[in-house]
Amino acid sequence: MKSAVYIDGKLNDCSLAHKGWTVELAFPWAGMEWLADGRSLPPEDGDLWRIFFGRYDTFNIGGKEQTAGWAWNRVGNADNHAPECFTQVHFSTRFVDEREKK
């Protein structure tokens, strides 16, 4: 696996306003075999997978720890183990800037 992180702010300093963060991940297809569950690896044009894109943070509010979570798609409940609610990832051989020709 390869990863890269960019933080537009100061890590673990809640006294400052942060603008955001970016994470890039690269997973080898061979290591994804158990997730593929018999599907093509690498995925083929038109394949659809689901993945949970989310994060959790702990805040200290009035001396009491509070936890909050964010997800790319609405999960629908406090249980983030509902794959049918995960973000859909559509695989394609087309480049993003290619437009459908009518």
Secondary structure by P-SEA (a helix, b strand, c coil): ccbbbbbcccccccccccccbbbbbbbbccccccccccccccccccbbbbbbbbbbbbbbcccbbbbbbbbcccccccccccccccbbbbbccccccccccc
